[in-house]
Amino acid sequence: QPVDHFTARSLMDLTGIRSLSTVRRGLEGLVIKLSIDKNGRQNGDHATAYRVYSPREVIERRKEKRTSFTNEFGSAQGNGNHSFNKALNRVADHPLLSRREAQVALCCVEGLTNAEIGRGLKVGEQTVKFHLRKVFLKFGVKRRAELISKLLM
């Protein structure tokens, strides 16, 4: 019978991975991708339990997240702008982008500078640059202009 709840320690036992930090990083990635979810405490144990979702549930959870994500940006920016909506859909469909990376990418499409993005998102300019580097890697581009072109075309 499939396991639907587990802890990081039980996963270490199952996989033979001995590094707790490696297992935790993997779990964080699966939480971001909506494949698993933190489910609080298990049986009085102090370890966090994780719930595993079926493939159908993962797809539904991702659809819900995409809808809330596009509503968040669609209502605030680019109302009625076909190009912005195209960029919004490309960013929302990218499975590896974090929410903050998506925000930074969409601000680039709007033509904002790093300083303007930082002020708008209430982060430092260096933090914006950090997120942009990650966005560039994930979209396979080297410059802001390439990113904008890829999102708008």
C-alpha positions as protocol buffer text, in pm:
chain_id: "A"
residue {
  index: 1
  type: GLN
  ca { x: 0 y: 0 z: 0 }
}
residue {
  index: 2
  type: PRO
  ca { x: 143 y: 344 z: -94 }
}
residue {
  index: 3
  type: VAL
  ca { x: 270 y: 576 z: 176 }
}
residue {
  index: 4
  type: ASP
  ca { x: 78 y: 904 z: 182 }
}
residue {
  index: 5
  type: HIS
  ca { x: 258 y: 1065 z: 481 }
}
residue {
  index: 6
  type: PHE
  ca { x: 626 y: 1063 z: 573 }
}
residue {
  index: 7
  type: THR
  ca { x: 893 y: 1261 z: 758 }
}
residue {
  index: 8
  type: ALA
  ca { x: 1239 y: 1366 z: 642 }
}
residue {
  index: 9
  type: ARG
  ca { x: 1394 y: 1101 z: 868 }
}
residue {
  index: 10
  type: SER
  ca { x: 1173 y: 824 z: 730 }
}
residue {
  index: 11
  type: LEU
  ca { x: 1263 y: 937 z: 376 }
}
residue {
  index: 12
  type: MET
  ca { x: 1631 y: 916 z: 467 }
}
residue {
  index: 13
  type: ASP
  ca { x: 1576 y: 558 z: 582 }
}
residue {
  index: 14
  type: LEU
  ca { x: 1386 y: 469 z: 265 }
}
residue {
  index: 15
  type: THR
  ca { x: 1636 y: 623 z: 23 }
}
residue {
  index: 16
  type: GLY
  ca { x: 1962 y: 562 z: 205 }
}
residue {
  index: 17
  type: ILE
  ca { x: 2053 y: 931 z: 179 }
}
residue {
  index: 18
  type: ARG
  ca { x: 2245 y: 1023 z: 493 }
}
residue {
  index: 19
  type: SER
  ca { x: 2246 y: 1402 z: 461 }
}
residue {
  index: 20
  type: LEU
  ca { x: 1945 y: 1558 z: 630 }
}
residue {
  index: 21
  type: SER
  ca { x: 2010 y: 1892 z: 462 }
}
residue {
  index: 22
  type: THR
  ca { x: 2006 y: 1724 z: 117 }
}
residue {
  index: 23
  type: VAL
  ca { x: 1674 y: 1557 z: 195 }
}
residue {
  index: 24
  type: ARG
  ca { x: 1527 y: 1882 z: 328 }
}
residue {
  index: 25
  type: ARG
  ca { x: 1631 y: 2074 z: 15 }
}
residue {
  index: 26
  type: GLY
  ca { x: 1465 y: 1808 z: -198 }
}
residue {
  index: 27
  type: LEU
  ca { x: 1150 y: 1827 z: 11 }
}
residue {
  index: 28
  type: GLU
  ca { x: 1142 y: 2206 z: -19 }
}
residue {
  index: 29
  type: GLY
  ca { x: 1157 y: 2172 z: -398 }
}
residue {
  index: 30
  type: LEU
  ca { x: 868 y: 1925 z: -397 }
}
residue {
  index: 31
  type: VAL
  ca { x: 663 y: 2158 z: -175 }
}
residue {
  index: 32
  type: ILE
  ca { x: 726 y: 2447 z: -419 }
}
residue {
  index: 33
  type: LYS
  ca { x: 617 y: 2225 z: -710 }
}
residue {
  index: 34
  type: LEU
  ca { x: 302 y: 2134 z: -515 }
}
residue {
  index: 35
  type: SER
  ca { x: 380 y: 1759 z: -523 }
}
residue {
  index: 36
  type: ILE
  ca { x: 385 y: 1733 z: -145 }
}
residue {
  index: 37
  type: ASP
  ca { x: 267 y: 1951 z: 141 }
}
residue {
  index: 38
  type: LYS
  ca { x: 374 y: 2002 z: 499 }
}
residue {
  index: 39
  type: ASN
  ca { x: 114 y: 1838 z: 714 }
}
residue {
  index: 40
  type: GLY
  ca { x: 209 y: 1941 z: 1068 }
}
residue {
  index: 41
  type: ARG
  ca { x: 311 y: 1692 z: 1335 }
}
residue {
  index: 42
  type: GLN
  ca { x: 274 y: 1318 z: 1316 }
}
residue {
  index: 43
  type: ASN
  ca { x: 193 y: 1087 z: 1612 }
}
residue {
  index: 44
  type: GLY
  ca { x: 335 y: 1319 z: 1876 }
}
residue {
  index: 45
  type: ASP
  ca { x: 669 y: 1310 z: 1694 }
}
residue {
  index: 46
  type: HIS
  ca { x: 849 y: 1645 z: 1669 }
}
residue {
  index: 47
  type: ALA
  ca { x: 927 y: 1593 z: 1301 }
}
residue {
  index: 48
  type: THR
  ca { x: 723 y: 1763 z: 1031 }
}
residue {
  index: 49
  type: ALA
  ca { x: 511 y: 1520 z: 834 }
}
residue {
  index: 50
  type: TYR
  ca { x: 462 y: 1560 z: 459 }
}
residue {
  index: 51
  type: ARG
  ca { x: 160 y: 1454 z: 258 }
}
residue {
  index: 52
  type: VAL
  ca { x: 212 y: 1309 z: -89 }
}
residue {
  index: 53
  type: TYR
  ca { x: -37 y: 1402 z: -360 }
}
residue {
  index: 54
  type: SER
  ca { x: -144 y: 1184 z: -650 }
}
residue {
  index: 55
  type: PRO
  ca { x: -53 y: 1306 z: -1002 }
}
residue {
  index: 56
  type: ARG
  ca { x: -416 y: 1416 z: -1058 }
}
residue {
  index: 57
  type: GLU
  ca { x: -413 y: 1615 z: -731 }
}
residue {
  index: 58
  type: VAL
  ca { x: -79 y: 1777 z: -825 }
}
residue {
  index: 59
  type: ILE
  ca { x: -221 y: 1893 z: -1159 }
}
residue {
  index: 60
  type: GLU
  ca { x: -531 y: 2037 z: -989 }
}
residue {
  index: 61
  type: ARG
  ca { x: -321 y: 2215 z: -724 }
}
residue {
  index: 62
  type: ARG
  ca { x: -102 y: 2368 z: -996 }
}
residue {
  index: 63
  type: LYS
  ca { x: -408 y: 2487 z: -1192 }
}
residue {
  index: 64
  type: GLU
  ca { x: -545 y: 2654 z: -878 }
}
residue {
  index: 65
  type: LYS
  ca { x: -212 y: 2821 z: -809 }
}
residue {
  index: 66
  type: ARG
  ca { x: -183 y: 2940 z: -1168 }
}
residue {
  index: 67
  type: THR
  ca { x: -532 y: 3091 z: -1152 }
}
residue {
  index: 68
  type: SER
  ca { x: -456 y: 3279 z: -830 }
}
residue {
  index: 69
  type: PHE
  ca { x: -119 y: 3388 z: -970 }
}
residue {
  index: 70
  type: THR
  ca { x: -262 y: 3524 z: -1296 }
}
residue {
  index: 71
  type: ASN
  ca { x: -548 y: 3693 z: -1109 }
}
residue {
  index: 72
  type: GLU
  ca { x: -296 y: 3864 z: -878 }
}
residue {
  index: 73
  type: PHE
  ca { x: -102 y: 4012 z: -1168 }
}
residue {
  index: 74
  type: GLY
  ca { x: -386 y: 4047 z: -1415 }
}
residue {
  index: 75
  type: SER
  ca { x: -579 y: 4276 z: -1182 }
}
residue {
  index: 76
  type: ALA
  ca { x: -279 y: 4488 z: -1089 }
}
residue {
  index: 77
  type: GLN
  ca { x: -86 y: 4516 z: -1415 }
}
residue {
  index: 78
  type: GLY
  ca { x: -131 y: 4501 z: -1788 }
}
residue {
  index: 79
  type: ASN
  ca { x: -510 y: 4515 z: -1793 }
}
residue {
  index: 80
  type: GLY
  ca { x: -616 y: 4450 z: -2149 }
}
residue {
  index: 81
  type: ASN
  ca { x: -256 y: 4449 z: -2274 }
}
residue {
  index: 82
  type: HIS
  ca { x: -222 y: 4149 z: -2507 }
}
residue {
  index: 83
  type: SER
  ca { x: 160 y: 4145 z: -2493 }
}
residue {
  index: 84
  type: PHE
  ca { x: 168 y: 4161 z: -2114 }
}
residue {
  index: 85
  type: ASN
  ca { x: -91 y: 3883 z: -2094 }
}
residue {
  index: 86
  type: LYS
  ca { x: 125 y: 3668 z: -2322 }
}
residue {
  index: 87
  type: ALA
  ca { x: 427 y: 3730 z: -2096 }
}
residue {
  index: 88
  type: LEU
  ca { x: 214 y: 3662 z: -1789 }
}
residue {
  index: 89
  type: ASN
  ca { x: 106 y: 3325 z: -1928 }
}
residue {
  index: 90
  type: ARG
  ca { x: 464 y: 3228 z: -2017 }
}
residue {
  index: 91
  type: VAL
  ca { x: 585 y: 3317 z: -1668 }
}
residue {
  index: 92
  type: ALA
  ca { x: 292 y: 3141 z: -1500 }
}
residue {
  index: 93
  type: ASP
  ca { x: 346 y: 2828 z: -1711 }
}
residue {
  index: 94
  type: HIS
  ca { x: 716 y: 2804 z: -1622 }
}
residue {
  index: 95
  type: PRO
  ca { x: 733 y: 2521 z: -1366 }
}
residue {
  index: 96
  type: LEU
  ca { x: 1062 y: 2623 z: -1203 }
}
residue {
  index: 97
  type: LEU
  ca { x: 1007 y: 2993 z: -1135 }
}
residue {
  index: 98
  type: SER
  ca { x: 948 y: 3104 z: -780 }
}
residue {
  index: 99
  type: ARG
  ca { x: 679 y: 3364 z: -714 }
}
residue {
  index: 100
  type: ARG
  ca { x: 942 y: 3636 z: -658 }
}
residue {
  index: 101
  type: GLU
  ca { x: 1130 y: 3542 z: -977 }
}
residue {
  index: 102
  type: ALA
  ca { x: 803 y: 3567 z: -1168 }
}
residue {
  index: 103
  type: GLN
  ca { x: 738 y: 3911 z: -1020 }
}
residue {
  index: 104
  type: VAL
  ca { x: 1086 y: 4031 z: -1119 }
}
residue {
  index: 105
  type: ALA
  ca { x: 1049 y: 3891 z: -1474 }
}
residue {
  index: 106
  type: LEU
  ca { x: 714 y: 4064 z: -1521 }
}
residue {
  index: 107
  type: CYS
  ca { x: 854 y: 4393 z: -1390 }
}
residue {
  index: 108
  type: CYS
  ca { x: 1127 y: 4364 z: -1656 }
}
residue {
  index: 109
  type: VAL
  ca { x: 859 y: 4326 z: -1922 }
}
residue {
  index: 110
  type: GLU
  ca { x: 704 y: 4648 z: -1795 }
}
residue {
  index: 111
  type: GLY
  ca { x: 1040 y: 4821 z: -1855 }
}
residue {
  index: 112
  type: LEU
  ca { x: 1127 y: 4888 z: -1492 }
}
residue {
  index: 113
  type: THR
  ca { x: 1490 y: 4930 z: -1386 }
}
residue {
  index: 114
  type: ASN
  ca { x: 1643 y: 4717 z: -1110 }
}
residue {
  index: 115
  type: ALA
  ca { x: 1611 y: 5010 z: -868 }
}
residue {
  index: 116
  type: GLU
  ca { x: 1242 y: 5058 z: -956 }
}
residue {
  index: 117
  type: ILE
  ca { x: 1175 y: 4685 z: -920 }
}
residue {
  index: 118
  type: GLY
  ca { x: 1348 y: 4685 z: -582 }
}
residue {
  index: 119
  type: ARG
  ca { x: 1141 y: 4978 z: -457 }
}
residue {
  index: 120
  type: GLY
  ca { x: 820 y: 4821 z: -582 }
}
residue {
  index: 121
  type: LEU
  ca { x: 892 y: 4481 z: -428 }
}
residue {
  index: 122
  type: LYS
  ca { x: 1051 y: 4634 z: -116 }
}
residue {
  index: 123
  type: VAL
  ca { x: 1384 y: 4456 z: -166 }
}
residue {
  index: 124
  type: GLY
  ca { x: 1734 y: 4578 z: -237 }
}
residue {
  index: 125
  type: GLU
  ca { x: 1875 y: 4626 z: -584 }
}
residue {
  index: 126
  type: GLN
  ca { x: 2125 y: 4343 z: -523 }
}
residue {
  index: 127
  type: THR
  ca { x: 1835 y: 4111 z: -440 }
}
residue {
  index: 128
  type: VAL
  ca { x: 1669 y: 4205 z: -770 }
}
residue {
  index: 129
  type: LYS
  ca { x: 1995 y: 4125 z: -952 }
}
residue {
  index: 130
  type: PHE
  ca { x: 2012 y: 3789 z: -773 }
}
residue {
  index: 131
  type: HIS
  ca { x: 1657 y: 3700 z: -883 }
}
residue {
  index: 132
  type: LEU
  ca { x: 1727 y: 3819 z: -1238 }
}
residue {
  index: 133
  type: ARG
  ca { x: 2032 y: 3591 z: -1265 }
}
residue {
  index: 134
  type: LYS
  ca { x: 1816 y: 3296 z: -1162 }
}
residue {
  index: 135
  type: VAL
  ca { x: 1543 y: 3399 z: -1410 }
}
residue {
  index: 136
  type: PHE
  ca { x: 1800 y: 3430 z: -1690 }
}
residue {
  index: 137
  type: LEU
  ca { x: 1928 y: 3078 z: -1618 }
}
residue {
  index: 138
  type: LYS
  ca { x: 1580 y: 2930 z: -1609 }
}
residue {
  index: 139
  type: PHE
  ca { x: 1482 y: 3092 z: -1941 }
}
residue {
  index: 140
  type: GLY
  ca { x: 1820 y: 3024 z: -2103 }
}
residue {
  index: 141
  type: VAL
  ca { x: 1900 y: 3390 z: -2176 }
}
residue {
  index: 142
  type: LYS
  ca { x: 2194 y: 3618 z: -2095 }
}
residue {
  index: 143
  type: ARG
  ca { x: 2039 y: 3965 z: -2104 }
}
residue {
  index: 144
  type: ARG
  ca { x: 1726 y: 4148 z: -2000 }
}
residue {
  index: 145
  type: ALA
  ca { x: 1642 y: 4228 z: -2363 }
}
residue {
  index: 146
  type: GLU
  ca { x: 1656 y: 3856 z: -2451 }
}
residue {
  index: 147
  type: LEU
  ca { x: 1429 y: 3774 z: -2159 }
}
residue {
  index: 148
  type: ILE
  ca { x: 1175 y: 4037 z: -2261 }
}
residue {
  index: 149
  type: SER
  ca { x: 1186 y: 3920 z: -2621 }
}
residue {
  index: 150
  type: LYS
  ca { x: 1136 y: 3557 z: -2516 }
}
residue {
  index: 151
  type: LEU
  ca { x: 840 y: 3647 z: -2296 }
}
residue {
  index: 152
  type: LEU
  ca { x: 668 y: 3872 z: -2551 }
}
residue {
  index: 153
  type: MET
  ca { x: 719 y: 3670 z: -2872 }
}
